[in-house]
């Protein structure tokens, strides 16, 4: 899994920002940990939409914006 993620990012020459929508969806714990390690090596910017706060905290992101729930 980690090798596949690294291979994906190797093809990102010239890319400065990754926009990821629920990147941990359908990943098991090992996949999530591998994704965190790969994204920690990413030198560009990240814009991530995720319900997994622990994932964002593991990435040590600069800012988390929480939107209020629309459910009552």
CHARMM internal coordinates of N, CA and C (Angstrom, degrees):
IC EDIT
DIST 1 N 1 CA 1.4483
DIST 1 CA 1 C 1.5301
ANGL 1 N 1 CA 1 C 110.45
DIST 1 C 2 N 1.3288
ANGL 1 CA 1 C 2 N 116.44
DIHE 1 N 1 CA 1 C 2 N -48.08
DIST 2 N 2 CA 1.4653
ANGL 1 C 2 N 2 CA 119.43
DIHE 1 CA 1 C 2 N 2 CA -178.43
DIST 2 CA 2 C 1.5223
ANGL 2 N 2 CA 2 C 110.76
DIHE 1 C 2 N 2 CA 2 C -62.17
DIST 2 C 3 N 1.3245
ANGL 2 CA 2 C 3 N 116.67
DIHE 2 N 2 CA 2 C 3 N -39.32
DIST 3 N 3 CA 1.4612
ANGL 2 C 3 N 3 CA 120.27
DIHE 2 CA 2 C 3 N 3 CA 178.89
DIST 3 CA 3 C 1.5226
ANGL 3 N 3 CA 3 C 110.73
DIHE 2 C 3 N 3 CA 3 C -63.21
DIST 3 C 4 N 1.3166
ANGL 3 CA 3 C 4 N 116.86
DIHE 3 N 3 CA 3 C 4 N -39.65
DIST 4 N 4 CA 1.4718
ANGL 3 C 4 N 4 CA 120.46
DIHE 3 CA 3 C 4 N 4 CA 178.86
DIST 4 CA 4 C 1.5174
ANGL 4 N 4 CA 4 C 110.82
DIHE 3 C 4 N 4 CA 4 C -65.56
DIST 4 C 5 N 1.3169
ANGL 4 CA 4 C 5 N 116.99
DIHE 4 N 4 CA 4 C 5 N -39.80
DIST 5 N 5 CA 1.4663
ANGL 4 C 5 N 5 CA 120.41
DIHE 4 CA 4 C 5 N 5 CA 178.92
DIST 5 CA 5 C 1.5200
ANGL 5 N 5 CA 5 C 110.93
DIHE 4 C 5 N 5 CA 5 C -67.11
DIST 5 C 6 N 1.3272
ANGL 5 CA 5 C 6 N 116.64
DIHE 5 N 5 CA 5 C 6 N -41.76
DIST 6 N 6 CA 1.4644
ANGL 5 C 6 N 6 CA 119.86
DIHE 5 CA 5 C 6 N 6 CA 177.72
DIST 6 CA 6 C 1.5218
ANGL 6 N 6 CA 6 C 110.87
DIHE 5 C 6 N 6 CA 6 C -63.69
DIST 6 C 7 N 1.3254
ANGL 6 CA 6 C 7 N 116.88
DIHE 6 N 6 CA 6 C 7 N -40.72
DIST 7 N 7 CA 1.4673
ANGL 6 C 7 N 7 CA 120.47
DIHE 6 CA 6 C 7 N 7 CA 178.26
DIST 7 CA 7 C 1.5203
ANGL 7 N 7 CA 7 C 110.56
DIHE 6 C 7 N 7 CA 7 C -61.91
DIST 7 C 8 N 1.3140
ANGL 7 CA 7 C 8 N 116.71
DIHE 7 N 7 CA 7 C 8 N -39.47
DIST 8 N 8 CA 1.4616
ANGL 7 C 8 N 8 CA 120.85
DIHE 7 CA 7 C 8 N 8 CA 177.93
DIST 8 CA 8 C 1.5241
ANGL 8 N 8 CA 8 C 110.64
DIHE 7 C 8 N 8 CA 8 C -61.48
DIST 8 C 9 N 1.3261
ANGL 8 CA 8 C 9 N 116.91
DIHE 8 N 8 CA 8 C 9 N -46.85
DIST 9 N 9 CA 1.4599
ANGL 8 C 9 N 9 CA 120.56
DIHE 8 CA 8 C 9 N 9 CA -177.80
DIST 9 CA 9 C 1.5220
ANGL 9 N 9 CA 9 C 112.32
DIHE 8 C 9 N 9 CA 9 C -71.00
DIST 9 C 10 N 1.3124
ANGL 9 CA 9 C 10 N 118.10
DIHE 9 N 9 CA 9 C 10 N -24.08
DIST 10 N 10 CA 1.4671
ANGL 9 C 10 N 10 CA 120.25
DIHE 9 CA 9 C 10 N 10 CA 178.76
DIST 10 CA 10 C 1.5219
ANGL 10 N 10 CA 10 C 111.01
DIHE 9 C 10 N 10 CA 10 C -65.77
DIST 10 C 11 N 1.3136
ANGL 10 CA 10 C 11 N 117.55
DIHE 10 N 10 CA 10 C 11 N -23.90
DIST 11 N 11 CA 1.4554
ANGL 10 C 11 N 11 CA 121.48
DIHE 10 CA 10 C 11 N 11 CA 179.56
DIST 11 CA 11 C 1.5101
ANGL 11 N 11 CA 11 C 113.00
DIHE 10 C 11 N 11 CA 11 C -89.54
DIST 11 C 12 N 1.3170
ANGL 11 CA 11 C 12 N 117.11
DIHE 11 N 11 CA 11 C 12 N 22.70
DIST 12 N 12 CA 1.4582
ANGL 11 C 12 N 12 CA 120.72
DIHE 11 CA 11 C 12 N 12 CA -175.61
DIST 12 CA 12 C 1.5237
ANGL 12 N 12 CA 12 C 112.54
DIHE 11 C 12 N 12 CA 12 C -111.13
DIST 12 C 13 N 1.3264
ANGL 12 CA 12 C 13 N 118.01
DIHE 12 N 12 CA 12 C 13 N 29.17
DIST 13 N 13 CA 1.4679
ANGL 12 C 13 N 13 CA 120.60
DIHE 12 CA 12 C 13 N 13 CA 177.57
DIST 13 CA 13 C 1.5243
ANGL 13 N 13 CA 13 C 110.14
DIHE 12 C 13 N 13 CA 13 C -55.56
DIST 13 C 14 N 1.3008
ANGL 13 CA 13 C 14 N 116.57
DIHE 13 N 13 CA 13 C 14 N 131.16
DIST 14 N 14 CA 1.4567
ANGL 13 C 14 N 14 CA 121.16
DIHE 13 CA 13 C 14 N 14 CA 178.82
DIST 14 CA 14 C 1.5147
ANGL 14 N 14 CA 14 C 113.85
DIHE 13 C 14 N 14 CA 14 C 85.94
DIST 14 C 15 N 1.3243
ANGL 14 CA 14 C 15 N 117.25
DIHE 14 N 14 CA 14 C 15 N -7.94
DIST 15 N 15 CA 1.4624
ANGL 14 C 15 N 15 CA 120.93
DIHE 14 CA 14 C 15 N 15 CA 179.31
DIST 15 CA 15 C 1.5249
ANGL 15 N 15 CA 15 C 108.25
DIHE 14 C 15 N 15 CA 15 C -86.82
DIST 15 C 16 N 1.3158
ANGL 15 CA 15 C 16 N 116.68
DIHE 15 N 15 CA 15 C 16 N 129.28
DIST 16 N 16 CA 1.4573
ANGL 15 C 16 N 16 CA 120.67
DIHE 15 CA 15 C 16 N 16 CA -178.26
DIST 16 CA 16 C 1.5194
ANGL 16 N 16 CA 16 C 113.11
DIHE 15 C 16 N 16 CA 16 C -108.09
DIST 16 C 17 N 1.3346
ANGL 16 CA 16 C 17 N 117.21
DIHE 16 N 16 CA 16 C 17 N -15.27
DIST 17 N 17 CA 1.4619
ANGL 16 C 17 N 17 CA 120.88
DIHE 16 CA 16 C 17 N 17 CA -176.27
DIST 17 CA 17 C 1.5196
ANGL 17 N 17 CA 17 C 109.71
DIHE 16 C 17 N 17 CA 17 C -140.19
DIST 17 C 18 N 1.3395
ANGL 17 CA 17 C 18 N 116.21
DIHE 17 N 17 CA 17 C 18 N 128.73
DIST 18 N 18 CA 1.4596
ANGL 17 C 18 N 18 CA 121.43
DIHE 17 CA 17 C 18 N 18 CA 172.00
DIST 18 CA 18 C 1.5216
ANGL 18 N 18 CA 18 C 107.75
DIHE 17 C 18 N 18 CA 18 C -102.95
DIST 18 C 19 N 1.3181
ANGL 18 CA 18 C 19 N 116.90
DIHE 18 N 18 CA 18 C 19 N 130.95
DIST 19 N 19 CA 1.4611
ANGL 18 C 19 N 19 CA 122.65
DIHE 18 CA 18 C 19 N 19 CA 175.30
DIST 19 CA 19 C 1.5205
ANGL 19 N 19 CA 19 C 106.26
DIHE 18 C 19 N 19 CA 19 C -110.28
DIST 19 C 20 N 1.3272
ANGL 19 CA 19 C 20 N 116.17
DIHE 19 N 19 CA 19 C 20 N 114.68
DIST 20 N 20 CA 1.4622
ANGL 19 C 20 N 20 CA 121.70
DIHE 19 CA 19 C 20 N 20 CA -174.87
DIST 20 CA 20 C 1.5245
ANGL 20 N 20 CA 20 C 109.94
DIHE 19 C 20 N 20 CA 20 C -119.62
DIST 20 C 21 N 1.3170
ANGL 20 CA 20 C 21 N 116.35
DIHE 20 N 20 CA 20 C 21 N 124.33
DIST 21 N 21 CA 1.4622
ANGL 20 C 21 N 21 CA 122.31
DIHE 20 CA 20 C 21 N 21 CA 179.12
DIST 21 CA 21 C 1.5230
ANGL 21 N 21 CA 21 C 108.50
DIHE 20 C 21 N 21 CA 21 C -106.00
DIST 21 C 22 N 1.3256
ANGL 21 CA 21 C 22 N 116.20
DIHE 21 N 21 CA 21 C 22 N 111.08
DIST 22 N 22 CA 1.4653
ANGL 21 C 22 N 22 CA 122.84
DIHE 21 CA 21 C 22 N 22 CA -178.88
DIST 22 CA 22 C 1.5375
ANGL 22 N 22 CA 22 C 111.79
DIHE 21 C 22 N 22 CA 22 C 49.76
DIST 22 C 23 N 1.3347
ANGL 22 CA 22 C 23 N 117.32
DIHE 22 N 22 CA 22 C 23 N 58.25
DIST 23 N 23 CA 1.4708
ANGL 22 C 23 N 23 CA 119.67
DIHE 22 CA 22 C 23 N 23 CA -175.63
DIST 23 CA 23 C 1.5278
ANGL 23 N 23 CA 23 C 114.22
DIHE 22 C 23 N 23 CA 23 C -66.30
DIST 23 C 24 N 1.3291
ANGL 23 CA 23 C 24 N 118.17
DIHE 23 N 23 CA 23 C 24 N -17.33
DIST 24 N 24 CA 1.4652
ANGL 23 C 24 N 24 CA 120.03
DIHE 23 CA 23 C 24 N 24 CA -179.32
DIST 24 CA 24 C 1.5218
ANGL 24 N 24 CA 24 C 112.58
DIHE 23 C 24 N 24 CA 24 C -92.73
DIST 24 C 25 N 1.3292
ANGL 24 CA 24 C 25 N 117.21
DIHE 24 N 24 CA 24 C 25 N -2.34
DIST 25 N 25 CA 1.4610
ANGL 24 C 25 N 25 CA 120.66
DIHE 24 CA 24 C 25 N 25 CA -178.76
DIST 25 CA 25 C 1.5230
ANGL 25 N 25 CA 25 C 109.85
DIHE 24 C 25 N 25 CA 25 C -58.36
DIST 25 C 26 N 1.2867
ANGL 25 CA 25 C 26 N 116.59
DIHE 25 N 25 CA 25 C 26 N 127.87
DIST 26 N 26 CA 1.4757
ANGL 25 C 26 N 26 CA 126.58
DIHE 25 CA 25 C 26 N 26 CA 178.84
DIST 26 CA 26 C 1.5307
ANGL 26 N 26 CA 26 C 113.75
DIHE 25 C 26 N 26 CA 26 C 68.10
DIST 26 C 27 N 1.3247
ANGL 26 CA 26 C 27 N 118.02
DIHE 26 N 26 CA 26 C 27 N 12.80
DIST 27 N 27 CA 1.4677
ANGL 26 C 27 N 27 CA 120.41
DIHE 26 CA 26 C 27 N 27 CA 173.26
DIST 27 CA 27 C 1.5237
ANGL 27 N 27 CA 27 C 109.04
DIHE 26 C 27 N 27 CA 27 C -95.06
DIST 27 C 28 N 1.3263
ANGL 27 CA 27 C 28 N 116.70
DIHE 27 N 27 CA 27 C 28 N 138.01
DIST 28 N 28 CA 1.4533
ANGL 27 C 28 N 28 CA 119.47
DIHE 27 CA 27 C 28 N 28 CA 173.40
DIST 28 CA 28 C 1.5318
ANGL 28 N 28 CA 28 C 108.47
DIHE 27 C 28 N 28 CA 28 C -77.38
DIST 28 C 29 N 1.3165
ANGL 28 CA 28 C 29 N 116.06
DIHE 28 N 28 CA 28 C 29 N 179.71
DIST 29 N 29 CA 1.4726
ANGL 28 C 29 N 29 CA 120.70
DIHE 28 CA 28 C 29 N 29 CA -177.06
DIST 29 CA 29 C 1.5308
ANGL 29 N 29 CA 29 C 111.27
DIHE 28 C 29 N 29 CA 29 C -58.49
DIST 29 C 30 N 1.3227
ANGL 29 CA 29 C 30 N 117.31
DIHE 29 N 29 CA 29 C 30 N -42.86
DIST 30 N 30 CA 1.4693
ANGL 29 C 30 N 30 CA 119.68
DIHE 29 CA 29 C 30 N 30 CA 179.90
DIST 30 CA 30 C 1.5227
ANGL 30 N 30 CA 30 C 111.11
DIHE 29 C 30 N 30 CA 30 C -64.04
DIST 30 C 31 N 1.3152
ANGL 30 CA 30 C 31 N 116.85
DIHE 30 N 30 CA 30 C 31 N -39.02
DIST 31 N 31 CA 1.4612
ANGL 30 C 31 N 31 CA 120.86
DIHE 30 CA 30 C 31 N 31 CA 177.36
DIST 31 CA 31 C 1.5139
ANGL 31 N 31 CA 31 C 111.65
DIHE 30 C 31 N 31 CA 31 C -65.24
DIST 31 C 32 N 1.3364
ANGL 31 CA 31 C 32 N 116.03
DIHE 31 N 31 CA 31 C 32 N -40.17
DIST 32 N 32 CA 1.4649
ANGL 31 C 32 N 32 CA 120.19
DIHE 31 CA 31 C 32 N 32 CA 178.47
DIST 32 CA 32 C 1.5234
ANGL 32 N 32 CA 32 C 110.62
DIHE 31 C 32 N 32 CA 32 C -65.05
DIST 32 C 33 N 1.3250
ANGL 32 CA 32 C 33 N 116.67
DIHE 32 N 32 CA 32 C 33 N -42.35
DIST 33 N 33 CA 1.4650
ANGL 32 C 33 N 33 CA 120.16
DIHE 32 CA 32 C 33 N 33 CA 178.73
DIST 33 CA 33 C 1.5268
ANGL 33 N 33 CA 33 C 111.01
DIHE 32 C 33 N 33 CA 33 C -63.90
DIST 33 C 34 N 1.3207
ANGL 33 CA 33 C 34 N 116.85
DIHE 33 N 33 CA 33 C 34 N -39.81
DIST 34 N 34 CA 1.4658
ANGL 33 C 34 N 34 CA 120.65
DIHE 33 CA 33 C 34 N 34 CA 178.03
DIST 34 CA 34 C 1.5211
ANGL 34 N 34 CA 34 C 110.32
DIHE 33 C 34 N 34 CA 34 C -64.68
DIST 34 C 35 N 1.3227
ANGL 34 CA 34 C 35 N 116.72
DIHE 34 N 34 CA 34 C 35 N -41.02
DIST 35 N 35 CA 1.4602
ANGL 34 C 35 N 35 CA 120.88
DIHE 34 CA 34 C 35 N 35 CA 178.94
DIST 35 CA 35 C 1.5236
ANGL 35 N 35 CA 35 C 110.65
DIHE 34 C 35 N 35 CA 35 C -62.91
DIST 35 C 36 N 1.3213
ANGL 35 CA 35 C 36 N 117.38
DIHE 35 N 35 CA 35 C 36 N -42.39
DIST 36 N 36 CA 1.4657
ANGL 35 C 36 N 36 CA 121.12
DIHE 35 CA 35 C 36 N 36 CA 177.67
DIST 36 CA 36 C 1.5258
ANGL 36 N 36 CA 36 C 109.95
DIHE 35 C 36 N 36 CA 36 C -58.80
DIST 36 C 37 N 1.3260
ANGL 36 CA 36 C 37 N 117.32
DIHE 36 N 36 CA 36 C 37 N -46.67
DIST 37 N 37 CA 1.4713
ANGL 36 C 37 N 37 CA 120.48
DIHE 36 CA 36 C 37 N 37 CA -178.74
DIST 37 CA 37 C 1.5231
ANGL 37 N 37 CA 37 C 111.72
DIHE 36 C 37 N 37 CA 37 C -61.99
DIST 37 C 38 N 1.3208
ANGL 37 CA 37 C 38 N 116.11
DIHE 37 N 37 CA 37 C 38 N -42.63
DIST 38 N 38 CA 1.4674
ANGL 37 C 38 N 38 CA 119.78
DIHE 37 CA 37 C 38 N 38 CA -179.88
DIST 38 CA 38 C 1.5232
ANGL 38 N 38 CA 38 C 110.50
DIHE 37 C 38 N 38 CA 38 C -66.13
DIST 38 C 39 N 1.3238
ANGL 38 CA 38 C 39 N 117.05
DIHE 38 N 38 CA 38 C 39 N -44.80
DIST 39 N 39 CA 1.4668
ANGL 38 C 39 N 39 CA 119.86
DIHE 38 CA 38 C 39 N 39 CA -178.28
DIST 39 CA 39 C 1.5260
ANGL 39 N 39 CA 39 C 111.79
DIHE 38 C 39 N 39 CA 39 C -68.99
DIST 39 C 40 N 1.3261
ANGL 39 CA 39 C 40 N 117.97
DIHE 39 N 39 CA 39 C 40 N -28.16
DIST 40 N 40 CA 1.4636
ANGL 39 C 40 N 40 CA 120.29
DIHE 39 CA 39 C 40 N 40 CA 175.73
DIST 40 CA 40 C 1.5289
ANGL 40 N 40 CA 40 C 110.79
DIHE 39 C 40 N 40 CA 40 C -66.45
DIST 40 C 41 N 1.3195
ANGL 40 CA 40 C 41 N 117.43
DIHE 40 N 40 CA 40 C 41 N -25.34
DIST 41 N 41 CA 1.4652
ANGL 40 C 41 N 41 CA 121.63
DIHE 40 CA 40 C 41 N 41 CA 178.23
DIST 41 CA 41 C 1.5260
ANGL 41 N 41 CA 41 C 112.14
DIHE 40 C 41 N 41 CA 41 C -84.98
DIST 41 C 42 N 1.3133
ANGL 41 CA 41 C 42 N 117.46
DIHE 41 N 41 CA 41 C 42 N -13.94
DIST 42 N 42 CA 1.4680
ANGL 41 C 42 N 42 CA 122.88
DIHE 41 CA 41 C 42 N 42 CA -178.95
DIST 42 CA 42 C 1.5222
ANGL 42 N 42 CA 42 C 109.09
DIHE 41 C 42 N 42 CA 42 C -65.94
DIST 42 C 43 N 1.3133
ANGL 42 CA 42 C 43 N 117.06
DIHE 42 N 42 CA 42 C 43 N 130.17
DIST 43 N 43 CA 1.4711
ANGL 42 C 43 N 43 CA 121.85
DIHE 42 CA 42 C 43 N 43 CA -177.07
DIST 43 CA 43 C 1.5228
ANGL 43 N 43 CA 43 C 113.02
DIHE 42 C 43 N 43 CA 43 C -92.10
DIST 43 C 44 N 1.3230
ANGL 43 CA 43 C 44 N 117.69
DIHE 43 N 43 CA 43 C 44 N -13.49
DIST 44 N 44 CA 1.4584
ANGL 43 C 44 N 44 CA 120.87
DIHE 43 CA 43 C 44 N 44 CA -178.59
DIST 44 CA 44 C 1.5202
ANGL 44 N 44 CA 44 C 111.86
DIHE 43 C 44 N 44 CA 44 C -90.22
DIST 44 C 45 N 1.3034
ANGL 44 CA 44 C 45 N 115.03
DIHE 44 N 44 CA 44 C 45 N -169.28
DIST 45 N 45 CA 1.4550
ANGL 44 C 45 N 45 CA 121.60
DIHE 44 CA 44 C 45 N 45 CA 179.29
DIST 45 CA 45 C 1.5166
ANGL 45 N 45 CA 45 C 111.54
DIHE 44 C 45 N 45 CA 45 C -84.81
DIST 45 C 46 N 1.3254
ANGL 45 CA 45 C 46 N 114.68
DIHE 45 N 45 CA 45 C 46 N 158.42
DIST 46 N 46 CA 1.4597
ANGL 45 C 46 N 46 CA 121.61
DIHE 45 CA 45 C 46 N 46 CA 178.33
DIST 46 CA 46 C 1.5212
ANGL 46 N 46 CA 46 C 109.55
DIHE 45 C 46 N 46 CA 46 C -130.34
DIST 46 C 47 N 1.3101
ANGL 46 CA 46 C 47 N 116.20
DIHE 46 N 46 CA 46 C 47 N 134.96
DIST 47 N 47 CA 1.4603
ANGL 46 C 47 N 47 CA 122.76
DIHE 46 CA 46 C 47 N 47 CA 169.89
DIST 47 CA 47 C 1.5183
ANGL 47 N 47 CA 47 C 104.94
DIHE 46 C 47 N 47 CA 47 C -124.88
DIST 47 C 48 N 1.3360
ANGL 47 CA 47 C 48 N 115.98
DIHE 47 N 47 CA 47 C 48 N 111.35
DIST 48 N 48 CA 1.4595
ANGL 47 C 48 N 48 CA 120.64
DIHE 47 CA 47 C 48 N 48 CA -171.69
DIST 48 CA 48 C 1.5227
ANGL 48 N 48 CA 48 C 110.19
DIHE 47 C 48 N 48 CA 48 C -122.91
DIST 48 C 49 N 1.3151
ANGL 48 CA 48 C 49 N 115.23
DIHE 48 N 48 CA 48 C 49 N 130.49
DIST 49 N 49 CA 1.4590
ANGL 48 C 49 N 49 CA 122.14
DIHE 48 CA 48 C 49 N 49 CA 171.04
DIST 49 CA 49 C 1.5253
ANGL 49 N 49 CA 49 C 106.65
DIHE 48 C 49 N 49 CA 49 C -102.64
DIST 49 C 50 N 1.3374
ANGL 49 CA 49 C 50 N 116.93
DIHE 49 N 49 CA 49 C 50 N 119.52
DIST 50 N 50 CA 1.4640
ANGL 49 C 50 N 50 CA 119.42
DIHE 49 CA 49 C 50 N 50 CA -176.83
DIST 50 CA 50 C 1.5226
ANGL 50 N 50 CA 50 C 110.56
DIHE 49 C 50 N 50 CA 50 C -154.06
DIST 50 C 51 N 1.3266
ANGL 50 CA 50 C 51 N 115.52
DIHE 50 N 50 CA 50 C 51 N 144.39
DIST 51 N 51 CA 1.4606
ANGL 50 C 51 N 51 CA 121.45
DIHE 50 CA 50 C 51 N 51 CA 171.98
DIST 51 CA 51 C 1.5289
ANGL 51 N 51 CA 51 C 110.49
DIHE 50 C 51 N 51 CA 51 C -91.44
DIST 51 C 52 N 1.3201
ANGL 51 CA 51 C 52 N 116.99
DIHE 51 N 51 CA 51 C 52 N -4.21
DIST 52 N 52 CA 1.4630
ANGL 51 C 52 N 52 CA 122.77
DIHE 51 CA 51 C 52 N 52 CA -176.16
DIST 52 CA 52 C 1.5277
ANGL 52 N 52 CA 52 C 110.19
DIHE 51 C 52 N 52 CA 52 C -95.11
DIST 52 C 53 N 1.3176
ANGL 52 CA 52 C 53 N 115.97
DIHE 52 N 52 CA 52 C 53 N 87.03
DIST 53 N 53 CA 1.4640
ANGL 52 C 53 N 53 CA 119.63
DIHE 52 CA 52 C 53 N 53 CA -177.06
DIST 53 CA 53 C 1.5333
ANGL 53 N 53 CA 53 C 111.57
DIHE 52 C 53 N 53 CA 53 C -59.97
DIST 53 C 54 N 1.3349
ANGL 53 CA 53 C 54 N 117.00
DIHE 53 N 53 CA 53 C 54 N -37.62
DIST 54 N 54 CA 1.4719
ANGL 53 C 54 N 54 CA 119.59
DIHE 53 CA 53 C 54 N 54 CA 179.78
DIST 54 CA 54 C 1.5292
ANGL 54 N 54 CA 54 C 111.30
DIHE 53 C 54 N 54 CA 54 C -61.81
DIST 54 C 55 N 1.3269
ANGL 54 CA 54 C 55 N 117.18
DIHE 54 N 54 CA 54 C 55 N -31.89
DIST 55 N 55 CA 1.4638
ANGL 54 C 55 N 55 CA 121.49
DIHE 54 CA 54 C 55 N 55 CA 176.57
DIST 55 CA 55 C 1.5282
ANGL 55 N 55 CA 55 C 109.79
DIHE 54 C 55 N 55 CA 55 C -64.83
DIST 55 C 56 N 1.3203
ANGL 55 CA 55 C 56 N 116.48
DIHE 55 N 55 CA 55 C 56 N -46.44
DIST 56 N 56 CA 1.4673
ANGL 55 C 56 N 56 CA 120.94
DIHE 55 CA 55 C 56 N 56 CA 179.61
DIST 56 CA 56 C 1.5246
ANGL 56 N 56 CA 56 C 110.95
DIHE 55 C 56 N 56 CA 56 C -64.43
DIST 56 C 57 N 1.3340
ANGL 56 CA 56 C 57 N 116.38
DIHE 56 N 56 CA 56 C 57 N -40.69
DIST 57 N 57 CA 1.4598
ANGL 56 C 57 N 57 CA 119.92
DIHE 56 CA 56 C 57 N 57 CA 179.14
DIST 57 CA 57 C 1.5276
ANGL 57 N 57 CA 57 C 111.00
DIHE 56 C 57 N 57 CA 57 C -66.64
DIST 57 C 58 N 1.3298
ANGL 57 CA 57 C 58 N 117.50
DIHE 57 N 57 CA 57 C 58 N -35.44
DIST 58 N 58 CA 1.4665
ANGL 57 C 58 N 58 CA 121.01
DIHE 57 CA 57 C 58 N 58 CA 177.85
DIST 58 CA 58 C 1.5255
ANGL 58 N 58 CA 58 C 110.94
DIHE 57 C 58 N 58 CA 58 C -65.05
DIST 58 C 59 N 1.3366
ANGL 58 CA 58 C 59 N 116.69
DIHE 58 N 58 CA 58 C 59 N -31.16
DIST 59 N 59 CA 1.4644
ANGL 58 C 59 N 59 CA 121.01
DIHE 58 CA 58 C 59 N 59 CA 177.74
DIST 59 CA 59 C 1.5271
ANGL 59 N 59 CA 59 C 112.14
DIHE 58 C 59 N 59 CA 59 C -76.37
DIST 59 C 60 N 1.3247
ANGL 59 CA 59 C 60 N 116.52
DIHE 59 N 59 CA 59 C 60 N -13.82
DIST 60 N 60 CA 1.4661
ANGL 59 C 60 N 60 CA 122.09
DIHE 59 CA 59 C 60 N 60 CA -177.36
DIST 60 CA 60 C 1.5304
ANGL 60 N 60 CA 60 C 110.52
DIHE 59 C 60 N 60 CA 60 C 56.61
DIST 60 C 61 N 1.3345
ANGL 60 CA 60 C 61 N 114.56
DIHE 60 N 60 CA 60 C 61 N 50.27
DIST 61 N 61 CA 1.4624
ANGL 60 C 61 N 61 CA 120.02
DIHE 60 CA 60 C 61 N 61 CA 179.68
DIST 61 CA 61 C 1.5237
ANGL 61 N 61 CA 61 C 110.26
DIHE 60 C 61 N 61 CA 61 C -66.39
DIST 61 C 62 N 1.3220
ANGL 61 CA 61 C 62 N 116.41
DIHE 61 N 61 CA 61 C 62 N 156.45
DIST 62 N 62 CA 1.4612
ANGL 61 C 62 N 62 CA 121.48
DIHE 61 CA 61 C 62 N 62 CA -179.43
DIST 62 CA 62 C 1.5215
ANGL 62 N 62 CA 62 C 112.44
DIHE 61 C 62 N 62 CA 62 C -73.27
DIST 62 C 63 N 1.3299
ANGL 62 CA 62 C 63 N 116.21
DIHE 62 N 62 CA 62 C 63 N -32.88
DIST 63 N 63 CA 1.4585
ANGL 62 C 63 N 63 CA 119.00
DIHE 62 CA 62 C 63 N 63 CA -173.90
DIST 63 CA 63 C 1.5231
ANGL 63 N 63 CA 63 C 109.57
DIHE 62 C 63 N 63 CA 63 C -149.24
DIST 63 C 64 N 1.3304
ANGL 63 CA 63 C 64 N 115.52
DIHE 63 N 63 CA 63 C 64 N 136.25
DIST 64 N 64 CA 1.4614
ANGL 63 C 64 N 64 CA 122.22
DIHE 63 CA 63 C 64 N 64 CA 173.08
DIST 64 CA 64 C 1.5185
ANGL 64 N 64 CA 64 C 107.10
DIHE 63 C 64 N 64 CA 64 C -118.87
DIST 64 C 65 N 1.3126
ANGL 64 CA 64 C 65 N 115.97
DIHE 64 N 64 CA 64 C 65 N 126.37
DIST 65 N 65 CA 1.4629
ANGL 64 C 65 N 65 CA 121.27
DIHE 64 CA 64 C 65 N 65 CA 176.88
DIST 65 CA 65 C 1.5199
ANGL 65 N 65 CA 65 C 107.01
DIHE 64 C 65 N 65 CA 65 C -109.42
DIST 65 C 66 N 1.3181
ANGL 65 CA 65 C 66 N 116.50
DIHE 65 N 65 CA 65 C 66 N 116.35
DIST 66 N 66 CA 1.4627
ANGL 65 C 66 N 66 CA 121.43
DIHE 65 CA 65 C 66 N 66 CA 179.60
DIST 66 CA 66 C 1.5132
ANGL 66 N 66 CA 66 C 109.30
DIHE 65 C 66 N 66 CA 66 C -99.45
DIST 66 C 67 N 1.3119
ANGL 66 CA 66 C 67 N 115.52
DIHE 66 N 66 CA 66 C 67 N 127.07
DIST 67 N 67 CA 1.4565
ANGL 66 C 67 N 67 CA 120.86
DIHE 66 CA 66 C 67 N 67 CA 177.97
DIST 67 CA 67 C 1.5203
ANGL 67 N 67 CA 67 C 109.21
DIHE 66 C 67 N 67 CA 67 C -95.21
DIST 67 C 68 N 1.3305
ANGL 67 CA 67 C 68 N 117.22
DIHE 67 N 67 CA 67 C 68 N 143.47
DIST 68 N 68 CA 1.4666
ANGL 67 C 68 N 68 CA 119.17
DIHE 67 CA 67 C 68 N 68 CA 179.15
DIST 68 CA 68 C 1.5272
ANGL 68 N 68 CA 68 C 110.73
DIHE 67 C 68 N 68 CA 68 C -67.44
DIST 68 C 69 N 1.3123
ANGL 68 CA 68 C 69 N 114.97
DIHE 68 N 68 CA 68 C 69 N 149.49
DIST 69 N 69 CA 1.4601
ANGL 68 C 69 N 69 CA 120.37
DIHE 68 CA 68 C 69 N 69 CA 177.88
DIST 69 CA 69 C 1.5215
ANGL 69 N 69 CA 69 C 109.97
DIHE 68 C 69 N 69 CA 69 C -70.81
DIST 69 C 70 N 1.3141
ANGL 69 CA 69 C 70 N 116.60
DIHE 69 N 69 CA 69 C 70 N 142.21
DIST 70 N 70 CA 1.4594
ANGL 69 C 70 N 70 CA 121.21
DIHE 69 CA 69 C 70 N 70 CA 176.60
DIST 70 CA 70 C 1.5178
ANGL 70 N 70 CA 70 C 111.05
DIHE 69 C 70 N 70 CA 70 C -89.29
DIST 70 C 71 N 1.3300
ANGL 70 CA 70 C 71 N 116.93
DIHE 70 N 70 CA 70 C 71 N -6.14
DIST 71 N 71 CA 1.4615
ANGL 70 C 71 N 71 CA 121.34
DIHE 70 CA 70 C 71 N 71 CA 179.07
DIST 71 CA 71 C 1.5147
ANGL 71 N 71 CA 71 C 109.57
DIHE 70 C 71 N 71 CA 71 C -83.03
DIST 71 C 72 N 1.3117
ANGL 71 CA 71 C 72 N 115.53
DIHE 71 N 71 CA 71 C 72 N 142.63
DIST 72 N 72 CA 1.4741
ANGL 71 C 72 N 72 CA 119.20
DIHE 71 CA 71 C 72 N 72 CA 178.65
DIST 72 CA 72 C 1.4949
ANGL 72 N 72 CA 72 C 110.50
DIHE 71 C 72 N 72 CA 72 C -109.64
END
COOR INIT
IC SEED 1 N 1 CA 1 C
IC BUILD
